[in-house]
């Protein structure tokens, strides 16, 4: 596949399914560049709220796993730099991942519109 510009495929693990209140606990991204090379970015994030036990069973991430991880606001700029001007892709991103990511950037004081 020939890409005219970079494509970032991303996925979030979160504390739940409420776009308005749940927080990111892990972000994973793969950037496919037009020259065929790839870059990856994976980071665990301290959500600042407890991860419910039923969610921990699904995502296999517990509060202890992220207690020393950075908060999203502390890595927001590096996430934004990784994405750059790339197109975004991923499973169900329009309904969930992208709105959560946009809200987290907003909460961190950064503007971001994925679409």
C-alpha positions in Angstrom: 0.0 0.0 0.0 1.4 3.4 -1.0 0.8 6.1 1.6 0.8 9.7 0.6 1.4 10.7 4.3 2.0 8.9 7.6 -0.8 6.8 9.2 -1.0 6.3 12.9 -3.0 3.2 14.0 -3.8 3.5 17.7 -5.6 1.8 20.6 -6.5 2.9 24.1 -7.0 0.9 27.3 -9.2 2.9 29.6 -10.8 2.8 33.1 -14.2 2.2 31.5 -16.5 3.1 28.6 -17.7 6.6 29.5 -16.1 9.0 27.1 -16.9 11.9 29.4 -15.3 10.6 32.6 -13.1 7.5 32.1 -9.4 7.9 31.7 -6.6 6.4 29.6 -4.4 3.7 31.3 -2.5 2.7 28.2 -1.9 4.1 24.7 -0.4 2.1 21.9 0.4 3.5 18.5 2.1 2.3 15.3 3.1 5.0 12.8 3.4 3.8 9.2 5.5 6.2 7.1 5.3 6.7 3.4 8.8 5.3 2.9 7.6 1.9 4.4 9.2 2.3 7.8 7.4 2.0 11.1 7.6 3.7 14.5 5.9 2.5 17.7 4.8 4.2 20.9 3.4 2.4 23.9 3.0 3.9 27.3 1.1 3.1 30.5 -0.6 6.0 32.1 -1.7 6.7 35.7 -5.4 7.6 35.2 -5.6 9.3 38.6 -8.7 7.3 39.4 -9.1 3.7 40.4 -9.3 1.0 37.7 -12.5 -1.0 38.5 -11.8 -4.7 39.1 -14.0 -5.8 36.3 -12.1 -3.6 33.9 -8.7 -4.8 35.2 -9.8 -8.4 34.4 -10.5 -7.4 30.8 -7.5 -5.2 30.1 -5.1 -7.0 32.5 -3.9 -3.7 34.0 -4.3 -3.1 37.7 -3.8 0.1 39.8 -0.4 -1.2 41.0 0.7 -1.5 37.4 0.2 2.2 36.8 0.8 3.8 40.2 4.2 5.1 39.2 3.3 5.8 35.6 3.0 9.4 34.3 -0.3 11.2 34.1 -1.6 11.9 30.6 -1.0 15.6 30.9 2.7 14.8 31.5 3.1 12.9 28.2 0.5 14.7 26.1 3.0 16.8 24.2 5.1 13.7 23.2 1.9 11.9 22.2 0.9 14.9 20.0 4.4 15.0 18.5 4.3 11.3 17.7 1.0 11.7 15.9 2.1 14.8 14.1 0.1 15.4 10.9 -0.5 11.8 10.4 -3.9 10.3 9.5 -5.5 8.3 12.3 -6.9 4.8 12.1 -8.0 2.0 14.5 -10.9 -0.1 15.6 -14.0 1.9 16.8 -11.9 5.1 17.1 -14.7 7.4 15.9 -17.1 6.3 18.7 -14.7 5.9 21.6 -11.0 6.1 21.3 -10.8 9.4 19.4 -13.3 11.2 21.6 -11.5 10.0 24.8 -8.1 11.1 23.3 -9.5 14.5 22.4 -10.9 15.0 25.9 -7.6 14.0 27.5 -5.7 16.5 25.3 -8.3 19.1 26.2 -7.9 18.3 29.9 -4.1 18.7 29.5 -4.6 22.1 28.0 -3.7 21.1 24.4 -5.9 21.4 21.3 -6.3 18.3 19.2 -8.8 17.4 16.6 -8.2 14.0 15.2 -10.6 14.3 12.3 
